[in-house]
Amino acid sequence: MNWVLRFLPADKRQMVLLAQSIVSCLDTAAERKAAINYGVAMLRDGKVTVSEWSRFGSKLGLLRGRNEQIRSR
């Protein structure tokens, strides 16, 4: 993949690297597929609601509920 990134403009390369780092946090192929499919559907109309962002963030493991304990790193 790195050789392909060399041919992309810097801004596109950074977007791909960001997406890779976010998706790499997901443990299984099923989790990755579900998150990617939801993200594509969420962005289909070009508008994202706060609840959609929240749901997407929770699918990615980026957001936690108020009562959920923070995992140690």
BALO-515552 format. One record per residue (C-alpha): z, y, x. Coordinates in Angstrom, 1 decimal. Each point is the difference from the previous one (the first is absolute). Layout:
<pts>
+--------+--------+--------+
|      w |      v |      u |
+--------+--------+--------+
|      Z |      Y |      X |
...
+--------+--------+--------+
</pts>
This chain:
<pts>
+--------+--------+--------+
|      w |      v |      u |
+--------+--------+--------+
|    0.0 |    0.0 |    0.0 |
|    0.7 |    2.4 |    2.9 |
|   -3.6 |    0.1 |    1.1 |
|   -1.1 |    1.1 |   -3.5 |
|    2.6 |    2.7 |   -0.1 |
|   -1.6 |    1.6 |    3.1 |
|   -3.1 |    0.8 |   -2.0 |
|    1.9 |    1.8 |   -2.8 |
|    0.8 |    3.7 |    0.0 |
|    3.6 |    0.8 |    1.0 |
|    1.2 |    0.8 |   -3.5 |
|   -1.4 |   -3.2 |   -1.5 |
|    1.4 |   -2.0 |    2.9 |
|    3.5 |    1.4 |   -0.7 |
|   -0.4 |   -0.9 |   -3.7 |
|   -0.9 |   -3.6 |    0.9 |
|    3.0 |   -0.3 |    2.4 |
|    2.3 |    1.4 |   -2.7 |
|   -1.2 |   -2.5 |   -2.5 |
|    0.4 |   -2.8 |    2.5 |
|    3.5 |    0.9 |    0.8 |
|    1.0 |    0.3 |   -3.7 |
|   -1.6 |   -3.3 |   -1.0 |
|    1.5 |   -1.8 |    3.1 |
|    3.4 |    0.5 |   -1.6 |
|   -0.9 |   -2.4 |   -2.8 |
|    1.0 |   -3.6 |    0.7 |
|   -2.6 |   -2.1 |   -1.8 |
|   -3.7 |    0.2 |   -0.8 |
|    0.9 |    0.1 |   -3.7 |
|    2.2 |    3.1 |    0.5 |
|   -2.8 |    1.7 |    2.0 |
|   -2.6 |   -0.8 |   -2.6 |
|    2.2 |    1.2 |   -2.9 |
|    0.8 |    3.3 |    1.8 |
|   -3.6 |    0.6 |    1.0 |
|   -1.4 |   -0.8 |   -3.5 |
|    2.6 |    2.3 |   -1.6 |
|   -0.8 |    2.8 |    2.5 |
|   -3.7 |   -0.3 |   -0.7 |
|    0.6 |    0.0 |   -3.8 |
|    2.5 |    2.9 |    0.3 |
|   -2.5 |    2.2 |    1.9 |
|   -3.0 |   -0.9 |   -2.2 |
|    0.1 |    3.1 |   -2.1 |
|    1.0 |    2.3 |    2.9 |
|    3.3 |    0.9 |   -1.6 |
|    3.3 |   -1.6 |    0.8 |
|    3.2 |    0.5 |   -2.1 |
|    3.4 |    0.1 |    1.5 |
|    0.8 |   -3.3 |   -1.7 |
|   -3.1 |   -1.6 |    1.5 |
|    1.0 |    1.2 |    3.5 |
|    3.5 |   -1.4 |   -0.6 |
|   -1.3 |   -3.3 |   -1.0 |
|   -2.4 |   -0.1 |    2.9 |
|    2.7 |    0.9 |    2.4 |
|    2.3 |   -2.8 |   -1.3 |
|   -2.9 |   -2.5 |    0.3 |
|   -0.3 |    1.1 |    3.7 |
|    3.7 |   -0.4 |    0.5 |
|    0.3 |    3.8 |    0.8 |
|    2.2 |    0.9 |   -3.0 |
|    3.3 |   -1.5 |   -1.0 |
|    2.0 |    0.3 |   -3.1 |
|    3.2 |    2.0 |   -0.1 |
|    2.3 |   -3.0 |    0.1 |
|   -2.0 |   -2.0 |    2.6 |
|    1.5 |   -0.1 |    3.5 |
|   -1.9 |    1.2 |    2.9 |
|   -1.0 |   -2.8 |    2.4 |
|    1.0 |    0.4 |    3.6 |
|   -2.8 |    0.4 |    2.4 |
+--------+--------+--------+
</pts>
